[in-house]
């Protein structure tokens, strides 16, 4: 994803994901870093969040 997002951003593409995706990926990376002691995944995700915009997920029916 990181290389893809960087490549798209370099071409001027506005890259968007949901805040829910960020939460779920971050949650799994936190658990993995606790288990292994490796924080590279979290660091990479932090770099991606500087490039990708995250939209809130809302329930518009309420």
C-alpha positions as CSV (number, residue, x, y, z in Angstrom):
1,X,0.0,0.0,0.0
2,X,2.8,2.5,0.9
3,X,4.5,2.3,-2.5
4,X,1.1,2.5,-4.2
5,X,-0.1,5.5,-2.2
6,X,3.3,7.3,-2.7
7,X,3.2,6.6,-6.5
8,X,-0.4,7.8,-6.8
9,X,0.3,10.9,-4.7
10,X,3.4,11.7,-6.8
11,X,1.0,11.7,-9.9
12,X,-1.2,14.2,-8.1
13,X,-4.0,11.7,-7.2
14,X,-5.9,12.5,-4.0
15,X,-5.7,9.2,-2.0
16,X,-8.6,8.6,0.4
17,X,-9.5,5.8,2.8
18,X,-11.8,5.4,5.7
19,X,-10.9,6.2,9.3
20,X,-12.3,2.7,10.1
21,X,-9.6,1.1,7.9
22,X,-6.9,3.2,9.7
23,X,-8.3,2.1,13.1
24,X,-8.4,-1.6,12.2
25,X,-5.0,-1.7,10.6
26,X,-3.5,0.3,13.5
27,X,-5.1,-2.0,16.1
28,X,-3.7,-5.0,14.4
29,X,-0.2,-3.4,14.1
30,X,-0.3,-2.5,17.8
31,X,-1.1,-6.0,18.8
32,X,1.7,-7.3,16.5
33,X,4.2,-4.9,17.9
34,X,3.3,-6.0,21.4
35,X,3.8,-9.6,20.4
36,X,7.0,-9.1,18.5
37,X,8.5,-5.9,19.7
38,X,8.8,-4.7,16.1
39,X,7.3,-1.2,15.6
40,X,8.1,-0.9,11.9
41,X,4.5,-1.5,10.8
42,X,3.2,1.4,13.0
43,X,6.0,3.7,11.8
44,X,5.0,2.9,8.2
45,X,1.4,3.5,8.9
46,X,2.2,6.9,10.4
47,X,4.1,7.7,7.2
48,X,1.1,6.7,5.1
49,X,-1.2,8.9,7.1
50,X,0.8,11.9,6.0
51,X,-0.2,11.1,2.3
52,X,-3.6,9.5,2.6
53,X,-6.7,11.4,3.7
54,X,-9.1,9.6,6.0
55,X,-12.8,10.1,5.9
56,X,-15.0,9.5,8.9
57,X,-17.5,6.7,8.7
58,X,-21.0,7.8,9.7
59,X,-24.4,6.3,9.8
60,X,-26.5,8.8,7.9
61,X,-29.7,6.9,8.5
62,X,-29.9,8.1,12.1
